[in-house]
């Protein structure tokens, strides 16, 4: 099979294409001020890195991600015939998706949390991502390259191998994970957003983590909040109307 029509090429290319199409949709929707957690002015003033540099950083990370994806697919030893003949029943794919989501979340929670606990790693590596104080869609994958590999790319590789999914199935899984990660950073609380109905780990939940008051909590990403709940790093929040329009996510006041 020609490489550019193969599953190996598609698993490299499709999640990147999905990233820019889906984040682009949010850029088009961004003028909807009444649904925004941060104003456009906040994005310009509060964020510590320009959108131009974010664009370059994300593209660089995606180039690394695509290369590692290709290597992982080659290591799996799957060929086109094996992928076609593999069990692709709905039940099997659903099980593989669930296992992959759990592995993805588990890896990212513990690595992400350690990146915050270790002062050297936070200051020199993970703080890149927290230059985005007012998150927006296409900054979802803005990380230090080492952070991108260790937290994002390796979690995907682990999810791929442990779940046993085929390369073809992984195209859909990684595209789904990409969409969910963008949604967590989009900064818009749209009332018709299905992710807000299906997942407690949503835009507002992750926005708390990007705030100074919530930087030591809500580490879970991108699907569940289980590890935050189990290990005591879950921080409840409230969503309030902001003066001048839009919403604001705030750490909930604890009863005394």
C-alpha positions, 0 to 999 in steps of 0.5 A: 500500500502506498504510504500516503494512503496507509493507516500509518500515515493517517494516524500521523496526519489526521489528529493534526488536521483535526486539531487545526480544524476544531480549534479553528472552529472555536476561533470563529466562535470566539466573538461569542462574548456571553459564553467566554470564560476570558475576554479577548482582552484577557487573552492579549494582556494576561497570557505571557506568550504571543499567539505567533509563538504558540503557533510555532510551538504547537507545530513543532510539537506536532512534528515530533508527535507525528514522528513518534506515532509512526515509530509506534505503529511500526513497532506494533508490527501491524500490516494492512492485512492484519488491520483489516482482519483484526476484531473490529466489532463495536464491543471490542472497539468500545473496550479498547477506547475505554482502556486507552482512556484510562491509561491516557488519563492515568499517565497524564495525571501522575506525570502532570502532577509531578511536573508541578511538584518538582520545582525544577521541572515546573520552572524549566519545562511545565511552566511553558504551558502555564504561560497561557493564563487565559486558555484558548483553543489552539494553545491546547498543545502548547508545551515545552517539547520535553513536556509534550513528549513525556506527558502527551506523546508517551501517554498516547503510546502507552494507551495504544500498546496497552489497549491493543487497538489497531492502527486504524482504531487509533486514528479515531481514538487520537482524533477524539483525544485531540478534540477533547483536549482542545475543548478543555482549553477553548475558554467557551462555556457553550450550553449545547456542548456535549462534552460538558454533559458527558464529562466532569473534566470540562472547560471550566474544570481545567480553567481552574487549574490555569488559575493561581488559586487552582494551580495545585489541583485539578491535574486530571486530563483530558477525560475523567476526574477520578485520580483527582477525587481519589488523591485529594486534588479535586477542587470544586468550582462555581461558574458565575456571570462576569460583569460586562458579559461572559462567565468566570470559573472560580474555586468554590468557597468551602464551608467552615 
